[in-house]
Amino acid sequence: MMSKEQNDFITRVGEQTPAGKLLRQYWQPVALVDEFAGERPVRAVRLMGQNFVVFRDEQGRYAMLDRDCPHRGADLSFGRLEDGGLRCPFHGWLFDASGTCLQTPAEPAGSKLCQRIKQKAYPVVERSGMLFAFIGEGEPPAFPAFDCFVAPGEYTFAFKGLLECNWLQALEVGIDPAHASFLHRFFEDEDVSESYGRQFRGASADSAMPITKVLREFECPEISIATTDYGMRLMALRELGGEQRHVRVTNVVFPQAFIIPMSAEMTIAQWHVPIDDTSCYWYAIFTSFTKPVNKQQMRDQRLALYELPDYRPRQNKHNDYGFNPYEQRNETYTGMGSDINVHDQWAVESQGAIQDRTREHLGTTDKGIIAFRKQLVEAIEANQRGEKTLMMIDAAQASALSGPPSIDGVSDGLGADEYWRGADAMRREESEWASQRK
């Protein structure tokens, strides 16, 4: 348990809060490239309690500005894309991608007002189908050479989803290897040939045994954690009998992402990005090692479950997450369908808008959560002292980072470390794009 003050210290993300100041020193996902595919590539974005507008101008440049027009505060997300920038419909003031005011057309001829106006703009970069922005002070950190950022575009797919809860409890579900045996338990295994694009529905690598069977029948993993340059590596071991053991390696990338195996051929890098204190988005990059991603199939699978433009899950707290008591009795542990994102959504949203950690009682399997909270507190305090902390890296440091390895498979006679390192090396050797990395 912790005090209310300690809980606020690590969860609140406003401009003047300790955690908010820390998170602003990292690149944050703000939109999917897919969101700018229509006739009007302009989107309102809310990030850590601040309002922005993101747009693609006529030259194809992405930009992010404060959303309130500096004239009289009208909402620039309703602006017109024309004449080299974004024009406010209220009085026609025009701003380019750098926030420079190009025109104040209602002012008298010869007015120099425009030259004195500058809307605040923020760096924006595109990576693997997602737009990242930096709203902190000074120079942003470099992007690490992780698989999700260096894989060719045809080998990645990006998506997102809305969660109505604080960012930290959304992140912590991914630092909890034990929950999958319960929350994501399926009572029947399905044909793995039909499992493309669906987590926990295929077979473990090196084994014909479905992952669903492993999680269902071996519910008490041995969990170990290791501190890394990027954050933390977690390993969950399930003894299957004989010399076989199920090995699952996942990673926490500080400050708010995890990288996990989706299947034998694909990994997921997932960020948890605060909209404000009580809501967040998860943003994910799916990276394939074996063959180009079937983006249309992946997109269609997910759009059947999410409503645009907000990417709100169709099953949510307003319809009890589609809960069906018959299904809970006969098909799934939750009774909430086969989409594990809905399971996670229920788990984290049911904790409340901001989890009251003064009432929690952590167990042995929560060691990853305990270790991450310690990292987070130490980083917040270091940032308050003006010091750099985890993943505030330069280009040289970023180029030295790779992976991180994320494996789900069955070891037969090998030690866990030897197995996952070998499995990762083999996957990269057999991958057309990963084998070309030096």
N, C-alpha and C positions, 0 to 999 in steps of 0.2 A: 504494500500500500504506500501511497505518497500523500502529501498534503495538497490542499487545493492550490496553494501558491506554487508548489513544484509542478503540478499538472498544468497550470496556466503558463508556466515558464517554457514548457516544451510544446504546447499546442497552439497558443495564440499567435497570429501571423500578421497583425496590423503593422503599419509602417514604423511605429515606435516601440514595438515589442521585441524582446530579445531574440525569439525564434524567427520572427519576421525579418529582422535585420540580417540574420544569418542566411536564411533562404534566398534573400535578394542578392546574395553574392554568387549565385549559381545560375546557369542557363536554365530556363523553365520552359517546358512545352506550353504553347499557347493556342495552337490550332493544327488541324490536319490540312495538308495540301489539297486533299479532296474537297474541302469546304470552299475552295476558291475556283471550282471548276465551272460554275454557272456564268450567267451573263454579267453579274455584278459581284466581283470579288472583293467584298467588304464585309467584315465581321466585327461585331461587338465582342470584346473580351473583358472578363473580370478576373483579376489575378491578385490574390492576397488582399482583397478588400479594395483594390484600386481599379478604376475603369479606364479601358483603353479601346482604341479602334485599330484593327489590323486590315491592311488592304494591299492589293497588287496594282501598281500603277500601269499606265499605258506602255511603259517600257519593260514591263515584266518584273519590276523590282518590288519585293515585299517590304512593308514598312509598318511600324507601330508607333502611334502617337497617343498622348493623353486624349481622352474622349471628349472632354468639354472644350468647346470652341473658346479661345482666349478673348473673343469679343464680348459675348454676354452669356457664355456657358451652355449654349445649345449642344445637342448630342450629335457629334460628328459621324457616328456610325450610320446615320441617315443621309450622309453626304453624297454628292454627285461626283463620280469619277470622270474628270474632264480636264482639258487644258494642262496636262502634265501633273495633276495632283488630285486632291480630294477637296471639294468645294462645299462649304456649309450652306444649306438651303435657306438659312435665316436671312443673311445679308450678302451672301456670295463670296465671303472671304475664302481664299484658295491657299492650300498648304501642300508642299511637295513632300517627298518621302523623308527628307531630312528635317521636316518641321518648319522650313522657311516659308514665310508668308509671301506669296507671289502676287496676289491681287487683293485690294479692298475696293471693289468696283463702285460702291455707293458713296465713297468719299469724293470730295471735290477734286477737279483736275489740279494736278500739281501737289496733292497731298503726299507727305512723306511718312504717314502713319505706318504703312506697310513695312517700311524699312526697320521699324522699331519693334515689330512683332515677331516672336519666335515661339512656335508650339513645341513642347518637349517631345523629342523623338528618342527611340530606344533601338539598340542593335537587334536585328532579326537575321537568323540564318536557317536555311533549309537542310534537314538531315533525314534521309530515308523516309520521306513522305510526311514528315512533321516539321512544323515551324517552332523554333526555339527563340526566346527573347531574353534579354538581360536588362533588369531594371535596377541593378545595384549601383554602387559607387566604384569608380576606378575602372581598371581593365578587367574584363570577364576572364574566367579560366579557359584554358584550351580544352577542346573536345578530345577525350581519350580515344585511342585507336581500337575501340571495342568492335567486336564482330558486327553489331547492329549498325555501326556507323561506316564501316569500310566495305561491307558486302555490296556487290553490284545491286542497283535498284530493282532488277527483276527478281532478286532473291529476298526481298523484304516486303512487308506489308504493314501498314500502320492503321490503327483504329483507336477509339476512345469511348468512355462511358461515364455517365454522371452518377455520383454517389452523394446522398444527402447526409453527410456526416463529416467530422473533422478529418483532415488529411492523415494524421498520425495513426489513428486506429485503422484507417484503410490500408496504410502501409504495413502495419504490424501483422495483418493476417498472412502476409507473404513471408514473415520471419518466424513462422510457426509450422514446422514440418509435421507435427502430430495431428493437426486438425483434418488433414485430407482423408484419414482413415474413417472419420465419422461424417463430417460435413459433406464430403464428396463421395460417400459410399453408394454404390449401385448394387442392387441385389442380383441383377442378371448381367452377364457379359454380352457384348454385342459383337457382330462380325467386324474384326479390326480393319477389313478392307474398306469399310464404310466410315472410318473414323477420321479421315483427312480434315485437318483444321480444327479438331476438337480435342481439348486437353483431357487427359486421364481416360480416354476411350480406346487407345491403341494398345499395342503390346510393348512391354519393356524391351529395350535393346538387349540382344544376346539371348532372348528367351521368347518362346511362344506364349508365355503366361501373360494374360491381359493385366494391365496395371490395376484395373478395377478389382481383380481377384487378389492381387498382392495387398492392396490397401485394405480390402475387406477382411481378409483372413489373418493379417499380421498387423495388428493395430497398435503395437507398443514399440515404436522405434527407439534405437539408441542414438541420441543426438550429440554431435560435437560441433564446436565452433572454432574458427581460427581468424585472428585479426589479419587484414591484408592492407596493401597500399591504397586500395580503392574503398575499403570498408570492412567487409566480413564475408567469410565463406562458411556455410553451414553444410553438414553432412548428416543424413539420416540413414541408419542401417536397420534393416529388418532381416532377421535370420530365418531362412526359408527351410532349413533342414539339410542334413548332409554337409557338404562344403559350399552350398549356395547361399548367397545373401543378396538382398536387394539394396542397391546403393543409389541414393539420390543426393546430388550435390547442387545446391542453390547458392546465390550470392546476393548480398546487400551492397549496392553502390551508393555511397554517401552523397547527398543527404537524404534522398527520398525515392530511390529506385531499387528494384530487385531484378535479377536475371535468373530465370528458371528454365528447366527443360519442359518443352511442350510435348515432344514426342522424340523418337529416336533420331529424327531428321531435322527438327526445328526447335529453336529456343525463343523465349519471350523476354524482352527488356521492357519493364513496366515502371512508369513514374506515377507518383500520387501528388497531384498539383492542387494546392488550395485555391478555391474560388474566393473563399473567405473563411472565417473560423468554423463554420458549420456545414460547409459543402466543399466538394472537390471533384476533380476529374481524374480517372486513370487514363493514361496514354500508354499505348503499347506498340512496340516494333517487333513483329514476328520475323525471324531470320532463318532461312532454310540453308542447310549445308549440301543437300543432295541435288536438288533441281530447282528451277525457277518456281516461285510461289504462284499458285493459281489465284491471282488476286480477285478475280470475279467471283469465284466460289467462296473465298474467305469473306469478301464483302457481302455477298448475298446471304450467307449464313448469319452474319451479325446484324444486317439491316432488318432481318426478319424479327430480331429481338429488341431493336432499339428504334426510337422515334426521332426523326430529324425535325428541326435543326439542332436541338439541344443534346442529342444522343442520350435521351432519357430511356432507361430500360422499360419495356412494355410491362414486365412483371416488376412491381415495386411495392413500397409500403402502403400505397393507396388502394391496392387490390390484394393485400396480404401475400404478395410475391407469388400469386397463383397457387397458394397452398391447397393441396388435395389430400384429405386423410386416407383415402383408399390407396393413393400412390405412396404415401408415407408408410403404410402398412405392408405394401407388396413390391414396390419398385425402387424407391430411393429413400435415403435416410431422412431427408428434409421434407419430402412431399412437395418439392418446389420445382420439379422439372429436371431436365438433364444439363442445363447450362450452368456450369460451376460458378460463373460470374454472379448469377442470381443468388446462389448459396452464400458466396462471400458478401454480397450486398446485404442480405438479411443479417448475417452475423455482425457486420460492422455498424449498420444503421440501427439495429436493435439495441446497441449499447448506448444510444442516445446521440444527440447532435454533437456533443463533446463527451467522450466517455468519462465517467466519474471514477478516476483511478484511486480515490480515497476508499473505495469499497471493494477493490479487487484483491484476490489472493492468488499470487502466481505460484506455479508448480515447477518441478524439475524440467519439464519439456519447454518451459518458457525461457530457457537460458539465453536463446538468441534475442528475444525481446528485451531482457534485462541488459544484455551486453550492448544492444543498439542504443537504448535509452542513456546508458552511461556515455557512449560515444557522442550522442547528441548534446547532452549537458556540457561535456567537456568542450565541444566545438562552439557552442553558444558562448561559453565563458571566455574562450580564447578570442572569439570575434569581438567580444566586448572590450578586450584588452588591446584590440587592434592587430592581433596576430593572425596569420594564415592558418588554416586547418585542413582537414582531409579533403582532397580533390580540388583544392584551390591551386591548380597546377599550371605550369607553363608548357610551351610547345614541346620542349625536350622531354619533360616528364610524361606528357600525354602520349608521345610516340612510343614510349617504353611500356605502356600498358596495352594488354591485348586480352582476348577472350571476353569476359572471364569464363573459364570452363564451367559448363552446366550440364550435368549428366544424369540420366535415369536408366539404370540397367541392372542386370543380374551378374554378379561375380561368381565364378565357379572355381574355387580353390585359391584365388588370388586375394591378397590383402586389399582392403578398401582403397587405400591411397594408390597402390600400384594399379588397381583396376581402373579407377576413374581417370587417372593420368594417361594410361594406355588407351582407354576408350576415346578420350578427347584427341589424343595424337592421331589415332587411326581415322577418326572422323574427319580431321583436317587434311590428312594425307589423301583421303579418298574424295575430298571436295574439290571441285574444279577451281573455285575462287579462293578457298582458304589455303589450298596447297601452294598458291602463287605468292602468298605473303611471306616476306622475309623476316 
